[in-house]
Amino acid sequence: MAFDSLTDKLQNVFKNLRSKGKLTEDDVKAALREVKLALLEADVNFRVVKQFVKDVQERAIGQDVMNGLNPGQMVIKIVNEEMVKLMGSETTELAYRPGQQITIVMMCGLQGAGKTTTTAKLAGKMKLKGKNPLLVACDVYRPAAVEQLKVNGEKQGVEVFSMGTGHSPVDIAKAAVEHANKNGNHVVILDTAGRLHVDETMMEELKAIKEQVDVAQTLLVVDAMTGQDAVNVASTFEEEIGIDGVMLTKLDGDTRGGAALSIRAVTGKPILFAGMGEKLSDLEQFYPERMASRILGMGDVLTLIEKAQDSIDEEKARDMEKRFKKAEFSFDDYLESMNQMKKLGGLSSVLSMMPGVNASQLGDIESAMDDKKMRRIEGIIYSMTPQERANPNILNPSRKQRIAKGAGVDIAEVNRLVKQFEQARKMMKQMPNMMGKRGRGRKGMFKFPF
């Protein structure tokens, strides 16, 4: 995630604080100097960092904290609370017009920020909530943008309104609203044109749209990887046309992520959603308290639970649980568990939301479970017959040789997978006894065959 480096540095600071039985004022100030440096390196706005450290210090250097039973933990709690406050304290929902009124949402931003894809992602989110959105292609300068919106809209099962590139964005927006009125669309989402940089023509065009159609929400899409530039862009758009919220993209990238910690404080506008991947489903509502928890290495179990509820087939999960208990786990079940994990973004994505897992550990997991290894495992299993997948006991040397040839791997890889699979099944048979012994005998812990 964007904050991996920041998380590691903050965890080191907190580790030092926890190791001290009693804190002095100098201890707190030294720790906050390290926090300040970590935030600046993460590209958080300097003025924001200065105010943040000041607020934490004022609260941390007090009698209740310094003389408390666990002063280090209290300081960490204060840092967490101030970070949540920095990003907005409360989650901001997208505001819809009441009743049957159409809510017009205008998406804007610079070219390359991922605006068109994010627009389609947002439409998909709305559809899941029972809305009937209409996507509108208002970028008349890039035919590819119109086509991209159509393709993504189709994938999301959302209608796309387009008049091609021969009409003005204002005329397209007005015609789209008429179309929505006739066809019962609850929301109209305008995908406007982006530019390589902020210019007067862009702003005039956006102002003209807002004058001609009743825009309820103006959302700015910014690239988290651009750091301070993202904050500057947000400030300019707010001054020129007025925005109601921000949508961050590429927050899953290898970037410093300072924009997420700066935008609310600098512009006063909330972050509504965060793009956490390239898939059309990879859009998360932005929860300040959950993001602060992730940044401080405390995990984000609530988001993980929500993703699981949205992605995992409960009936299949219950059936698999029964198989686990009976130790009837087959290679077909293993494939299904791999697919379920993919829907959650992969094991590294899941572990990134678990408390206490740091960036270096995730790096080890990702290197051990790269896409090539995952595809090789799938290739081996798909090279088996249905009978072999259901009953691995019939896998003799000649069958394994055929499977290796079909998967394009060495027979040693097939043997390794089968051996580790058998170890897993033995582990499942022992599971009830292990639970009864309260965790004794951990040497037999299951190792994923990656």
C-alpha positions as CSV (number, residue, x, y, z in Angstrom):
1,M,0.0,0.0,0.0
2,A,1.0,3.6,-0.4
3,F,1.9,4.0,3.3
4,D,4.1,0.9,3.7
5,S,7.3,2.9,4.4
6,L,5.5,5.4,6.7
7,T,3.9,2.5,8.6
8,D,7.2,0.8,9.2
9,K,8.8,4.0,10.4
10,L,5.9,4.8,12.8
11,Q,5.9,1.3,14.1
12,N,9.6,1.7,15.0
13,V,8.9,4.9,16.8
14,F,6.0,3.3,18.8
15,K,8.1,0.3,19.6
16,N,10.6,2.6,21.3
17,L,7.9,4.3,23.2
18,R,6.4,1.1,24.5
19,S,9.7,-0.2,25.7
20,K,10.0,2.7,28.2
21,G,8.2,2.1,31.5
22,K,8.0,5.9,32.1
23,L,8.1,8.7,29.6
24,T,9.8,12.1,30.1
25,E,8.9,15.2,28.1
26,D,12.2,14.8,26.2
27,D,11.2,11.2,25.2
28,V,7.9,12.4,23.7
29,K,9.6,15.3,21.9
30,A,12.2,12.9,20.5
31,A,9.5,10.5,19.3
32,L,7.5,13.3,17.7
33,R,10.6,14.5,15.8
34,E,10.8,11.0,14.3
35,V,7.1,11.1,13.5
36,K,7.5,14.5,11.8
37,L,10.4,13.3,9.6
38,A,8.4,10.2,8.7
39,L,5.4,12.3,7.6
40,L,7.5,14.7,5.6
41,E,9.2,11.8,3.8
42,A,5.7,10.5,3.0
43,D,5.1,13.8,1.2
44,V,2.6,15.2,3.7
45,N,2.2,18.9,3.4
46,F,4.7,20.7,5.6
47,R,2.1,23.0,7.2
48,V,-0.1,20.0,7.9
49,V,2.8,18.1,9.5
50,K,3.7,21.1,11.7
51,Q,0.2,21.5,13.0
52,F,-0.3,17.8,13.5
53,V,2.9,17.4,15.6
54,K,1.9,20.5,17.6
55,D,-1.5,19.1,18.4
56,V,-0.1,15.7,19.4
57,Q,2.5,17.3,21.6
58,E,0.1,19.5,23.4
59,R,-2.1,16.5,24.3
60,A,0.8,14.1,25.0
61,I,2.8,16.3,27.4
62,G,0.3,16.3,30.2
63,Q,0.1,14.9,33.7
64,D,-2.6,12.3,32.8
65,V,-0.4,10.8,30.0
66,M,3.1,11.2,31.6
67,N,2.0,9.7,34.9
68,G,-0.3,7.0,33.5
69,L,0.1,3.3,33.8
70,N,1.0,2.9,30.1
71,P,2.2,6.3,28.9
72,G,3.6,4.9,25.6
73,Q,0.3,3.4,24.7
74,M,-1.5,6.7,25.5
75,V,0.8,8.7,23.2
76,I,0.1,6.2,20.4
77,K,-3.7,6.6,21.1
78,I,-3.3,10.4,20.8
79,V,-1.4,10.0,17.5
80,N,-4.2,7.8,16.1
81,E,-6.9,10.2,17.2
82,E,-5.2,13.2,15.7
83,M,-4.5,11.3,12.4
84,V,-8.2,10.5,12.2
85,K,-9.1,14.1,12.8
86,L,-6.6,15.1,10.1
87,M,-8.4,13.0,7.5
88,G,-11.8,14.2,8.4
89,S,-12.9,12.4,11.7
90,E,-16.2,11.1,10.2
91,T,-16.9,9.2,7.0
92,T,-18.5,11.4,4.3
93,E,-21.2,9.8,2.2
94,L,-22.0,10.8,-1.3
95,A,-25.1,13.1,-1.1
96,Y,-28.1,12.1,-3.2
97,R,-31.0,14.4,-4.0
98,P,-34.2,13.4,-2.0
99,G,-37.1,11.5,-3.5
100,Q,-37.3,11.1,-7.3
101,Q,-35.0,14.0,-8.1
102,I,-32.1,13.2,-10.3
103,T,-28.7,13.5,-8.7
104,I,-26.1,14.9,-11.2
105,V,-22.5,14.1,-10.3
106,M,-19.8,15.8,-12.3
107,M,-16.4,14.1,-12.4
108,C,-13.4,16.2,-13.1
109,G,-9.6,15.9,-12.9
110,L,-6.3,15.9,-14.8
111,Q,-5.6,13.5,-17.7
112,G,-3.9,10.4,-16.5
113,A,-5.4,10.4,-12.9
114,G,-7.7,7.5,-13.8
115,K,-10.9,9.6,-13.9
116,T,-12.8,7.6,-16.6
117,T,-12.1,4.3,-14.9
118,T,-13.0,5.7,-11.5
119,T,-16.2,7.1,-13.0
120,A,-17.2,3.5,-14.0
121,K,-16.1,2.1,-10.6
122,L,-18.4,4.7,-8.9
123,A,-21.3,3.7,-11.1
124,G,-20.8,0.1,-10.2
125,K,-20.9,1.0,-6.5
126,M,-24.1,3.0,-7.0
127,K,-25.7,0.1,-8.8
128,L,-24.9,-2.3,-5.9
129,K,-26.8,0.2,-3.6
130,G,-29.9,-0.1,-5.7
131,K,-29.4,3.1,-7.8
132,N,-29.9,3.2,-11.6
133,P,-27.0,5.4,-12.7
134,L,-26.4,6.7,-16.2
135,L,-22.8,7.3,-17.3
136,V,-22.3,10.2,-19.7
137,A,-19.3,10.6,-22.0
138,C,-18.5,14.3,-22.0
139,D,-14.9,14.0,-23.1
140,V,-15.2,15.1,-26.7
141,Y,-11.5,15.5,-27.2
142,R,-10.4,11.9,-26.8
143,P,-12.4,9.3,-28.7
144,A,-10.6,6.6,-26.7
145,A,-12.1,8.1,-23.5
146,V,-15.7,7.6,-24.9
147,E,-14.9,4.0,-26.0
148,Q,-13.2,3.3,-22.6
149,L,-16.3,4.5,-20.8
150,K,-18.6,2.4,-23.0
151,V,-16.5,-0.8,-22.4
152,N,-16.3,-0.2,-18.6
153,G,-20.0,0.7,-18.4
154,E,-20.9,-2.6,-20.1
155,K,-18.7,-4.5,-17.7
156,Q,-20.5,-2.9,-14.8
157,G,-23.9,-3.4,-16.4
158,V,-24.5,0.4,-16.5
159,E,-25.9,2.3,-19.4
160,V,-23.6,4.8,-21.1
161,F,-25.0,7.9,-22.9
162,S,-22.9,9.2,-25.7
163,M,-23.3,11.7,-28.6
164,G,-19.8,11.2,-30.0
165,T,-17.2,13.9,-30.4
166,G,-19.2,16.3,-32.6
167,H,-21.1,18.0,-29.9
168,S,-20.2,20.3,-27.0
169,P,-19.9,18.8,-23.5
170,V,-22.7,21.2,-22.3
171,D,-25.1,19.9,-25.0
172,I,-24.2,16.3,-24.2
173,A,-24.8,16.9,-20.4
174,K,-28.2,18.6,-21.1
175,A,-29.3,15.8,-23.5
176,A,-28.2,13.2,-20.9
177,V,-30.4,14.7,-18.2
178,E,-33.4,14.6,-20.5
179,H,-32.7,11.0,-21.3
180,A,-32.4,10.2,-17.6
181,N,-35.8,11.8,-16.9
182,K,-37.4,9.7,-19.6
183,N,-35.8,6.4,-18.6
184,G,-35.9,6.6,-14.8
185,N,-32.2,7.0,-14.0
186,H,-31.6,8.1,-10.5
187,V,-28.1,9.4,-11.0
188,V,-26.3,11.0,-13.9
189,I,-22.5,10.8,-13.8
190,L,-20.7,13.2,-16.2
191,D,-17.3,12.1,-17.2
192,T,-15.7,15.4,-18.3
193,A,-12.5,15.9,-20.2
194,G,-9.1,16.1,-18.5
195,R,-6.0,18.0,-19.4
196,L,-2.3,17.4,-18.9
197,H,-2.4,20.5,-16.6
198,V,-4.9,22.9,-15.1
199,D,-5.8,25.5,-17.8
200,E,-8.4,28.2,-18.3
201,T,-10.2,26.3,-21.1
202,M,-10.8,23.4,-18.8
203,M,-12.2,25.5,-16.0
204,E,-14.4,27.5,-18.3
205,E,-15.9,24.3,-19.7
206,L,-16.6,22.9,-16.3
207,K,-18.2,26.2,-15.2
208,A,-20.4,26.2,-18.3
209,I,-21.6,22.6,-17.5
210,K,-22.5,23.7,-13.9
211,E,-24.4,26.7,-15.2
212,Q,-26.5,24.7,-17.6
213,V,-27.3,21.6,-15.6
214,D,-28.1,21.3,-11.9
215,V,-24.9,19.6,-10.7
216,A,-25.5,18.2,-7.1
217,Q,-21.9,16.9,-6.5
218,T,-18.6,17.9,-8.1
219,L,-16.0,15.2,-7.5
220,L,-12.4,15.7,-8.2
221,V,-10.3,12.6,-9.1
222,V,-6.6,12.9,-8.1
223,D,-3.7,10.6,-8.4
224,A,-2.3,9.7,-5.0
225,M,1.1,9.0,-6.6
226,T,1.6,12.7,-7.4
227,G,1.9,13.6,-3.8
228,Q,1.9,17.4,-3.1
229,D,0.8,18.0,-6.7
230,A,-2.4,16.3,-5.9
231,V,-3.0,18.7,-3.1
232,N,-2.2,21.7,-5.3
233,V,-4.6,20.5,-8.0
234,A,-7.3,20.0,-5.4
235,S,-6.8,23.5,-4.1
236,T,-7.0,25.0,-7.6
237,F,-10.2,23.2,-8.6
238,E,-11.8,24.2,-5.3
239,E,-10.9,27.9,-5.9
240,E,-12.0,27.9,-9.6
241,I,-15.2,25.8,-9.7
242,G,-15.8,24.5,-6.2
243,I,-15.7,20.8,-5.4
244,D,-17.7,18.7,-2.9
245,G,-15.3,15.9,-2.5
246,V,-12.2,14.1,-3.6
247,M,-11.6,10.6,-5.0
248,L,-8.1,9.2,-4.7
249,T,-6.7,6.8,-7.2
250,K,-3.7,4.4,-7.1
251,L,-3.6,4.4,-3.3
252,D,-2.4,0.7,-3.6
253,G,0.7,1.8,-5.5
254,D,4.3,2.0,-4.3
255,T,4.0,5.7,-3.4
256,R,4.3,7.8,-0.3
257,G,0.6,8.6,-0.1
258,G,1.0,12.1,1.5
259,A,-2.0,13.4,-0.5
260,A,-4.4,11.3,1.6
261,L,-3.2,13.0,4.8
262,S,-3.0,16.5,3.4
263,I,-6.1,17.1,1.1
264,R,-8.7,17.4,3.8
265,A,-6.6,19.7,6.0
266,V,-5.5,22.0,3.0
267,T,-8.8,22.1,1.0
268,G,-11.4,21.4,3.7
269,K,-13.0,18.9,1.3
270,P,-13.5,15.2,2.3
271,I,-12.1,12.2,0.6
272,L,-15.1,10.1,-0.4
273,F,-13.5,7.0,-2.1
274,A,-10.1,5.5,-2.6
275,G,-9.0,3.4,-5.6
276,M,-7.1,0.3,-4.3
277,G,-6.4,-1.5,-7.6
278,E,-7.0,-1.7,-11.3
279,K,-10.2,-3.9,-11.2
280,L,-13.5,-2.2,-11.5
281,S,-14.4,-3.5,-8.1
282,D,-11.3,-2.0,-6.5
283,L,-13.0,1.1,-5.1
284,E,-13.3,1.5,-1.3
285,Q,-15.3,4.1,0.6
286,F,-12.8,6.2,2.5
287,Y,-13.0,5.8,6.3
288,P,-10.6,8.1,8.1
289,E,-10.5,5.9,11.2
290,R,-9.8,2.8,9.2
291,M,-7.1,4.5,7.1
292,A,-5.4,5.8,10.2
293,S,-5.5,2.3,11.7
294,R,-3.8,0.9,8.5
295,I,-1.1,3.6,8.5
296,L,-0.3,3.0,12.2
297,G,0.0,-0.8,11.5
298,M,-3.1,-1.6,13.5
299,G,-4.8,-3.3,10.6
300,D,-8.3,-2.8,9.1
301,V,-10.4,-5.9,10.0
302,L,-13.7,-4.1,9.3
303,T,-12.9,-3.4,5.7
304,L,-11.7,-7.0,5.3
305,I,-15.0,-8.3,6.7
306,E,-17.0,-6.1,4.3
307,K,-14.9,-7.2,1.3
308,A,-15.4,-10.9,2.3
309,Q,-19.2,-10.4,2.6
310,D,-19.3,-8.8,-0.9
311,S,-16.9,-11.2,-2.6
312,I,-17.3,-14.7,-1.0
313,D,-20.1,-17.1,-1.9
314,E,-21.5,-18.0,1.6
315,E,-23.0,-21.3,0.4
316,K,-19.6,-22.4,-1.1
317,A,-17.8,-21.2,2.0
318,R,-20.1,-23.3,4.3
319,D,-19.7,-26.4,2.1
320,M,-15.9,-26.0,2.1
321,E,-15.9,-25.7,5.9
322,K,-17.8,-29.0,6.2
323,R,-15.2,-30.6,3.9
324,F,-12.4,-29.2,6.1
325,K,-13.9,-30.7,9.2
326,K,-14.3,-34.1,7.5
327,A,-10.8,-33.8,5.9
328,E,-12.4,-34.3,2.5
329,F,-10.5,-31.3,1.0
330,S,-9.8,-32.0,-2.7
331,F,-7.8,-30.1,-5.4
332,D,-11.1,-28.7,-6.7
333,D,-11.6,-27.2,-3.2
334,Y,-8.1,-25.8,-3.3
335,L,-8.8,-24.1,-6.7
336,E,-12.0,-22.7,-5.3
337,S,-10.1,-21.3,-2.2
338,M,-7.6,-19.7,-4.6
339,N,-10.4,-18.0,-6.5
340,Q,-12.0,-16.7,-3.3
341,M,-8.6,-15.3,-2.2
342,K,-8.2,-13.6,-5.6
343,K,-11.6,-11.9,-5.2
344,L,-10.3,-10.4,-1.9
345,G,-7.2,-9.1,-3.7
346,G,-4.9,-11.9,-2.9
347,L,-3.3,-13.1,0.3
348,S,-1.0,-10.1,0.6
349,S,-4.0,-7.8,0.3
350,V,-5.8,-9.7,3.1
351,L,-2.7,-9.7,5.4
352,S,-2.2,-6.0,4.8
353,M,-5.4,-5.4,6.7
354,M,-4.4,-7.6,9.6
355,P,-2.9,-6.0,12.7
356,G,0.9,-6.3,13.2
357,V,1.8,-7.3,9.6
358,N,4.5,-4.9,8.3
359,A,5.6,-4.0,4.8
360,S,8.8,-6.2,4.9
361,Q,6.7,-9.3,5.8
362,L,4.3,-8.5,3.0
363,G,7.2,-8.2,0.6
364,D,8.3,-11.8,1.6
365,I,4.8,-13.1,1.0
366,E,4.5,-11.4,-2.4
367,S,7.8,-12.8,-3.5
368,A,6.8,-16.3,-2.3
369,M,3.4,-16.0,-4.0
370,D,4.0,-14.2,-7.2
371,D,1.5,-14.6,-10.1
372,K,3.8,-17.0,-12.0
373,K,3.9,-19.4,-9.1
374,M,0.1,-19.2,-8.7
375,R,-0.4,-19.8,-12.4
376,R,1.9,-22.8,-12.3
377,I,-0.1,-24.3,-9.4
378,E,-3.3,-23.7,-11.3
379,G,-1.7,-25.2,-14.4
380,I,-0.7,-28.4,-12.5
381,I,-4.2,-28.8,-11.0
382,Y,-6.0,-28.1,-14.3
383,S,-3.8,-30.8,-16.0
384,M,-5.3,-33.4,-13.7
385,T,-8.5,-35.3,-14.6
386,P,-11.6,-34.7,-12.6
387,Q,-11.1,-38.0,-10.9
388,E,-7.5,-37.1,-10.0
389,R,-8.5,-33.7,-8.5
390,A,-11.3,-35.4,-6.5
391,N,-9.1,-38.3,-5.3
392,P,-5.3,-37.4,-5.2
393,N,-4.6,-40.9,-3.8
394,I,-4.7,-42.3,-7.3
395,L,-1.8,-40.1,-8.5
396,N,0.9,-42.7,-9.4
397,P,4.2,-41.8,-11.1
398,S,2.9,-42.2,-14.6
399,R,-0.1,-39.9,-13.9
400,K,2.2,-37.3,-12.3
401,Q,4.5,-37.5,-15.4
402,R,1.5,-36.8,-17.7
403,I,0.3,-33.9,-15.4
404,A,3.8,-32.3,-15.4
405,K,4.0,-32.5,-19.2
406,G,0.5,-31.0,-19.6
407,A,1.3,-28.2,-17.2
408,G,4.8,-27.6,-18.7
409,V,6.6,-28.0,-15.4
410,D,9.2,-30.4,-14.0
411,I,7.7,-33.5,-12.3
412,A,9.5,-32.4,-9.1
413,E,7.0,-29.4,-8.9
414,V,4.1,-31.8,-9.2
415,N,5.5,-34.1,-6.4
416,R,6.1,-31.0,-4.2
417,L,2.5,-29.8,-4.6
418,V,1.0,-33.3,-4.0
419,K,3.2,-33.8,-0.9
420,Q,2.3,-30.4,0.6
421,F,-1.3,-31.1,-0.2
422,E,-1.2,-34.4,1.7
423,Q,0.4,-32.6,4.6
424,A,-2.5,-30.2,4.6
425,R,-5.1,-33.0,4.7
426,K,-3.3,-34.7,7.6
427,M,-3.3,-31.3,9.4
428,M,-7.1,-31.0,8.9
429,K,-7.6,-34.5,10.5
430,Q,-5.6,-33.4,13.5
431,M,-7.4,-30.1,13.8
432,P,-10.1,-31.1,16.3
433,N,-7.5,-32.7,18.6
434,M,-5.2,-29.6,18.3
435,M,-8.1,-27.3,19.2
436,G,-8.8,-29.5,22.2
437,K,-5.2,-29.2,23.3
438,R,-5.4,-25.4,23.1
439,G,-2.8,-25.0,20.4
440,R,-0.2,-27.6,21.4
441,G,1.6,-29.4,18.6
442,R,2.1,-26.3,16.4
443,K,4.9,-28.0,14.4
444,G,2.3,-29.5,12.1
445,M,0.9,-26.1,11.1
446,F,-0.3,-26.0,7.5
447,K,2.0,-24.5,5.0
448,F,0.4,-23.1,1.8
449,P,1.8,-24.9,-1.2
450,F,3.2,-21.9,-3.0
